[in-house]
């Protein structure tokens, strides 16, 4: 079983919300930023990224806007919405509680 893949399924949306919360990004930029910030651990493919972005957009957590750059093609930038910021804050709280509980169980028992 690919445990990393199963873990990622539950946190893909949170990772994407976190990135676009820092700054609006377009798809390829998101893929590269995830890879860079995770030291290569996360290597999303377009088939994973775009369905997740569309799901977040449909839920009103992000908004996509087409922008033409002076030196290049038109790109769809994704911006977090107020609803998305609230959802991200809630997800971060759940993640911190989960990580704390896992750490307590994983550390060697004393006594």
Secondary structure, DSSP 8 states (H G I E B T S, - for coil): --HHHHHHHHHHHHHHHHHHHHS-EEHHHHHHHHHHHTTTS----HHHHHHHHHHHHHTTSEEEEEEE-TTS-EEEEEEE-HHHHHHHHHHHHHHHHHHHHHHHHHS----
